[in-house]
């Protein structure tokens, strides 16, 4: 009898649990341990629709969340120096107009902080003697490249060059018959008479020969406010600076992608020249990795100048033509590299656009198509400041280019 009573008691326990569960849709167990060999849950057919309703898909949002946005406006304690290139008749020169560069109060094209005071400009390269020039460039100038005066005039008349960079490569002592300083000065005078745009005059890279030539050129073009390219730490800086100051020109301070050298050169030039007569060039490299370095150095220089470094507040120049030093820009390559007649201008264009964003104010370039593209980009970034069509920008995926 006791055994049977115990068995009946065990059978009664599940019935009590079932009675407790009856009429409840949900059961929560707390601090319960279950020791079972097998556990089965049986759902009646009528339970499934209820479960499906419980896991119904969430409704999709009909609008974006509203979130406040404030432009990240920053005020910088300093300003980039403004430099004037060229001089009109009333200013003691013979140029048709002058060009101002620099003067920025913010990084390049941060128009939400400050308007662009002076848009970057492009100077078209001209050489005073024959140099290896890619065919993609030659075809744009025809026979004009045989003579620097014709070349400069062609660049201004046909391509609307804002400035001309006259490279006096014929003075190189390594040439079989290098031009004399007097001959180089005569070439500069001839180009000045042929065109009325501001002029950049470049040497050959030899410190002694360049200084001798600059001495003649600065005197012959007194008052024209030429940009003399370049003065380096290897040259007699005091003598170079005094020539620039005496004859009323501007100097391009060149350093080999080293910010400390750029500071030192600017500091030494500032001992003899006002800051309005100095532009700096920290070197433009031709290849991708070198371009990365060039961009970084230029961007650091610009930001340091805006933050108050007095030795890095000069406008910046870029020898963007250096892009053609990369063989990939002009050499015949495998078909996947594309047409070299397009590849070269694109290479130069990308180099220029990259450094434009770093803050470069003056570009020295070679191919007219690259020049046109860069100038159009500058115009687009500068002309409608603060009037962007936000809705159009938001739909950039469907934009037709």
VENLINVEN-V82956 format. One record per residue. N is the residue number from 1. RES is the residue in one small letter. SS is DSSP state (helix for helix, strand for strand, loop for the rest). PSI is psi in degrees with one decimal (* if undefined). BURIAL is I if it has 9 or more other ideal C-beta (glycine too) atoms within 8 Angstrom, else O. Layout:
[[N:RES:SS:PSI:BURIAL] [N:RES:SS:PSI:BURIAL]]
//
This chain:
[[1:x:loop:-48.6:O] [2:x:helix:-38.5:O] [3:x:helix:-45.4:O] [4:x:helix:-38.5:O] [5:x:helix:-39.4:O] [6:x:helix:-40.4:O] [7:x:helix:-41.6:O] [8:x:helix:-35.2:O] [9:x:helix:-39.1:O] [10:x:helix:-36.3:O] [11:x:helix:-30.0:O] [12:x:helix:-26.1:O] [13:x:helix:-47.5:O] [14:x:helix:-35.8:O] [15:x:helix:-38.6:O] [16:x:helix:-38.9:O] [17:x:helix:-43.0:O] [18:x:helix:-39.7:O] [19:x:helix:-38.4:O] [20:x:helix:-35.1:O] [21:x:helix:-21.1:O] [22:x:loop:133.1:O] [23:x:loop:3.8:O] [24:x:loop:130.9:O] [25:x:loop:-21.7:O] [26:x:loop:142.2:O] [27:x:loop:126.9:O] [28:x:loop:129.6:O] [29:x:loop:131.8:O] [30:x:loop:137.3:O] [31:x:loop:47.4:O] [32:x:loop:131.7:O] [33:x:loop:132.4:O] [34:x:loop:122.4:O] [35:x:loop:103.6:O] [36:x:loop:153.2:O] [37:x:loop:-32.3:O] [38:x:loop:133.9:O] [39:x:loop:127.3:O] [40:x:loop:138.2:O] [41:x:loop:125.4:O] [42:x:loop:124.4:O] [43:x:loop:132.2:O] [44:x:loop:151.1:O] [45:x:helix:-32.3:O] [46:x:helix:-11.8:O] [47:x:helix:-32.2:O] [48:x:helix:-46.7:O] [49:x:helix:-36.6:O] [50:x:helix:-41.2:O] [51:x:helix:-39.0:I] [52:x:helix:-37.9:O] [53:x:helix:-32.9:O] [54:x:helix:-33.1:O] [55:x:loop:27.6:O] [56:x:loop:146.7:O] [57:x:loop:143.1:O] [58:x:loop:147.8:O] [59:x:loop:139.7:O] [60:x:loop:144.5:O] [61:x:loop:144.9:O] [62:x:loop:-9.8:O] [63:x:loop:160.1:O] [64:x:loop:153.9:O] [65:x:loop:137.3:O] [66:x:loop:124.2:O] [67:x:loop:135.0:O] [68:x:loop:145.5:O] [69:x:loop:129.2:O] [70:x:loop:131.6:O] [71:x:loop:137.3:O] [72:x:loop:63.8:O] [73:x:loop:131.1:O] [74:x:loop:139.8:O] [75:x:loop:131.3:O] [76:x:loop:142.1:I] [77:x:loop:-16.5:O] [78:x:loop:178.3:I] [79:x:loop:146.3:I] [80:x:loop:141.8:I] [81:x:loop:140.9:I] [82:x:strand:128.5:I] [83:x:strand:136.2:I] [84:x:strand:131.2:I] [85:x:strand:136.2:I] [86:x:loop:155.9:I] [87:x:loop:133.0:I] [88:x:loop:176.7:I] [89:x:helix:-40.8:O] [90:x:helix:-17.1:O] [91:x:helix:5.2:I] [92:x:loop:4.0:O] [93:x:loop:-154.6:I] [94:x:loop:12.9:O] [95:x:loop:151.2:I] [96:x:loop:-25.9:O] [97:x:loop:165.3:I] [98:x:loop:163.3:I] [99:x:strand:130.6:I] [100:x:strand:135.9:I] [101:x:strand:161.2:I] [102:x:strand:-160.9:I] [103:x:loop:4.9:I] [104:x:loop:146.0:I] [105:x:loop:-3.2:I] [106:x:loop:168.9:I] [107:x:loop:166.1:I] [108:x:loop:123.0:I] [109:x:loop:25.3:O] [110:x:loop:65.5:O] [111:x:loop:-14.1:I] [112:x:loop:-13.1:O] [113:x:loop:-51.3:I] [114:x:loop:145.7:I] [115:x:loop:154.8:O] [116:x:loop:115.3:I] [117:x:loop:-50.9:I] [118:x:loop:117.9:I] [119:x:loop:146.3:O] [120:x:loop:149.2:I] [121:x:strand:162.5:I] [122:x:strand:134.0:I] [123:x:strand:129.9:I] [124:x:strand:133.4:I] [125:x:strand:141.1:I] [126:x:strand:138.7:I] [127:x:strand:144.0:I] [128:x:loop:-2.1:I] [129:x:loop:170.3:O] [130:x:loop:130.4:O] [131:x:loop:156.4:O] [132:x:loop:113.2:O] [133:x:loop:130.8:I] [134:x:loop:147.2:I] [135:x:helix:-34.0:O] [136:x:helix:-26.8:I] [137:x:helix:-44.3:I] [138:x:helix:-40.7:I] [139:x:helix:-18.0:O] [140:x:helix:-19.5:I] [141:x:helix:-6.7:I] [142:x:helix:-131.4:O] [143:x:helix:-4.6:O] [144:x:helix:-25.9:I] [145:x:helix:-5.5:I] [146:x:helix:-17.0:O] [147:x:loop:127.3:O] [148:x:helix:-33.5:I] [149:x:helix:-46.9:I] [150:x:helix:-39.8:I] [151:x:helix:-48.0:I] [152:x:helix:-43.9:I] [153:x:helix:-40.9:I] [154:x:helix:-42.1:I] [155:x:helix:-37.6:I] [156:x:helix:-46.9:I] [157:x:helix:-42.8:O] [158:x:helix:-39.7:O] [159:x:helix:2.1:I] [160:x:loop:38.8:O] [161:x:loop:131.3:I] [162:x:loop:-35.0:I] [163:x:strand:165.8:I] [164:x:strand:134.0:I] [165:x:strand:112.3:I] [166:x:strand:109.9:I] [167:x:strand:115.5:I] [168:x:loop:64.3:I] [169:x:helix:-17.1:I] [170:x:helix:-14.8:I] [171:x:helix:-6.3:I] [172:x:loop:124.2:I] [173:x:loop:-19.7:O] [174:x:loop:-12.5:O] [175:x:loop:148.7:I] [176:x:loop:-41.7:O] [177:x:loop:79.4:O] [178:x:loop:145.1:I] [179:x:loop:150.4:I] [180:x:loop:161.2:O] [181:x:helix:-37.1:I] [182:x:helix:-40.5:O] [183:x:helix:-39.8:I] [184:x:helix:-41.6:I] [185:x:helix:-36.6:I] [186:x:helix:-39.8:I] [187:x:helix:-42.5:I] [188:x:helix:-44.2:I] [189:x:helix:-41.8:I] [190:x:helix:-41.8:I] [191:x:helix:-39.2:I] [192:x:helix:-34.5:I] [193:x:helix:-28.4:O] [194:x:helix:-31.8:O] [195:x:loop:158.1:I] [196:x:loop:18.5:O] [197:x:loop:159.1:I] [198:x:strand:152.0:I] [199:x:strand:137.7:I] [200:x:strand:134.3:I] [201:x:strand:118.3:I] [202:x:strand:149.6:I] [203:x:loop:-157.5:I] [204:x:loop:-8.2:I] [205:x:loop:-6.7:O] [206:x:loop:118.7:I] [207:x:helix:-43.2:I] [208:x:helix:-46.6:O] [209:x:helix:-41.6:I] [210:x:helix:-44.1:I] [211:x:helix:-40.2:I] [212:x:helix:-40.1:I] [213:x:helix:-43.7:I] [214:x:helix:-31.9:I] [215:x:helix:-41.6:I] [216:x:helix:-41.9:I] [217:x:helix:-45.8:I] [218:x:helix:-36.8:I] [219:x:helix:-41.5:I] [220:x:helix:-30.3:I] [221:x:loop:35.0:I] [222:x:loop:131.9:O] [223:x:loop:-7.4:I] [224:x:loop:-10.1:I] [225:x:loop:54.4:I] [226:x:loop:157.7:I] [227:x:strand:111.8:I] [228:x:strand:118.8:I] [229:x:strand:116.0:I] [230:x:strand:167.0:I] [231:x:strand:133.8:I] [232:x:loop:174.2:I] [233:x:loop:-17.9:I] [234:x:loop:-10.8:O] [235:x:loop:169.6:I] [236:x:loop:94.9:O] [237:x:helix:-40.4:I] [238:x:helix:-46.8:O] [239:x:helix:-42.3:O] [240:x:helix:-47.1:I] [241:x:helix:-38.8:I] [242:x:helix:-34.7:I] [243:x:helix:-44.6:I] [244:x:helix:-45.4:I] [245:x:helix:-42.1:I] [246:x:helix:-40.5:O] [247:x:helix:6.3:I] [248:x:loop:49.5:I] [249:x:loop:-172.8:I] [250:x:strand:144.7:I] [251:x:strand:143.7:I] [252:x:strand:113.1:I] [253:x:strand:113.9:I] [254:x:strand:130.8:I] [255:x:loop:147.3:I] [256:x:loop:68.4:O] [257:x:loop:44.4:I] [258:x:loop:112.2:I] [259:x:helix:-33.3:I] [260:x:helix:-39.4:O] [261:x:helix:-36.7:I] [262:x:helix:-43.2:I] [263:x:helix:-47.2:I] [264:x:helix:-44.8:I] [265:x:helix:-45.2:I] [266:x:helix:-40.9:I] [267:x:helix:-42.2:I] [268:x:helix:-36.9:I] [269:x:helix:-36.3:I] [270:x:loop:-13.8:I] [271:x:loop:-22.9:O] [272:x:loop:-18.4:I] [273:x:loop:147.4:I] [274:x:loop:153.3:O] [275:x:helix:-22.2:I] [276:x:helix:0.6:O] [277:x:helix:23.3:I] [278:x:strand:129.5:I] [279:x:strand:149.1:I] [280:x:strand:150.6:I] [281:x:strand:115.4:I] [282:x:loop:14.8:I] [283:x:loop:134.9:I] [284:x:loop:123.8:I] [285:x:loop:160.6:I] [286:x:loop:-31.9:I] [287:x:loop:169.2:O] [288:x:helix:-50.9:O] [289:x:helix:-40.6:O] [290:x:helix:-37.2:I] [291:x:helix:-35.6:I] [292:x:helix:-45.4:O] [293:x:helix:-45.9:I] [294:x:helix:-46.5:I] [295:x:helix:-46.0:I] [296:x:helix:-45.9:O] [297:x:helix:-44.3:I] [298:x:helix:-41.5:I] [299:x:helix:-41.8:I] [300:x:helix:-41.3:I] [301:x:helix:-44.8:I] [302:x:helix:-46.3:I] [303:x:helix:-38.1:I] [304:x:helix:-40.2:I] [305:x:helix:-43.4:I] [306:x:helix:-29.5:I] [307:x:loop:-1.4:I] [308:x:loop:3.4:O] [309:x:loop:110.8:I] [310:x:loop:-16.1:O] [311:x:loop:-3.0:I] [312:x:loop:28.7:I] [313:x:loop:15.8:I] [314:x:loop:151.5:I] [315:x:loop:157.5:I] [316:x:strand:144.4:I] [317:x:strand:151.5:I] [318:x:strand:127.8:I] [319:x:loop:73.2:I] [320:x:helix:-21.5:I] [321:x:helix:-22.4:I] [322:x:helix:-18.3:I] [323:x:helix:-29.9:I] [324:x:helix:-7.9:I] [325:x:helix:-18.4:O] [326:x:loop:123.7:I] [327:x:helix:-26.5:O] [328:x:helix:-18.6:O] [329:x:helix:-23.8:I] [330:x:loop:-18.6:I] [331:x:loop:149.7:O] [332:x:loop:123.4:O] [333:x:loop:-177.0:O] [334:x:loop:155.3:O] [335:x:helix:-33.2:O] [336:x:helix:-13.6:O] [337:x:helix:-14.8:O] [338:x:loop:178.6:O] [339:x:loop:123.2:O] [340:x:helix:-23.1:I] [341:x:helix:-20.6:O] [342:x:helix:-32.4:O] [343:x:helix:-43.0:I] [344:x:helix:-53.5:I] [345:x:helix:-37.1:I] [346:x:helix:-39.7:I] [347:x:helix:-45.0:I] [348:x:helix:-38.0:I] [349:x:helix:-47.5:I] [350:x:helix:-39.9:I] [351:x:helix:-46.5:I] [352:x:helix:-44.9:I] [353:x:helix:-37.1:I] [354:x:helix:-47.9:I] [355:x:helix:-20.4:I] [356:x:helix:-40.3:I] [357:x:helix:-18.1:I] [358:x:helix:-17.3:I] [359:x:loop:13.5:I] [360:x:loop:139.4:I] [361:x:loop:-27.4:I] [362:x:strand:125.2:I] [363:x:strand:131.3:I] [364:x:strand:115.7:I] [365:x:strand:168.9:I] [366:x:loop:-48.1:I] [367:x:loop:127.8:I] [368:x:helix:-35.1:I] [369:x:helix:-39.4:I] [370:x:helix:-40.6:I] [371:x:helix:-46.7:I] [372:x:helix:-43.6:I] [373:x:helix:-43.8:I] [374:x:helix:-42.5:I] [375:x:helix:-38.8:I] [376:x:helix:-38.3:O] [377:x:helix:-44.7:I] [378:x:helix:-43.7:I] [379:x:helix:-42.8:I] [380:x:helix:-38.7:O] [381:x:helix:-20.2:I] [382:x:helix:-29.6:I] [383:x:helix:-33.1:O] [384:x:loop:66.4:O] [385:x:loop:125.5:O] [386:x:loop:13.3:O] [387:x:loop:33.1:O] [388:x:loop:143.7:O] [389:x:loop:96.9:O] [390:x:helix:-42.4:O] [391:x:helix:-39.0:O] [392:x:helix:-40.7:O] [393:x:helix:-38.6:O] [394:x:helix:-26.2:O] [395:x:loop:35.3:O] [396:x:helix:-24.6:O] [397:x:helix:-35.3:O] [398:x:helix:8.2:O] [399:x:loop:143.2:O] [400:x:loop:124.4:O] [401:x:loop:*:O]]
//
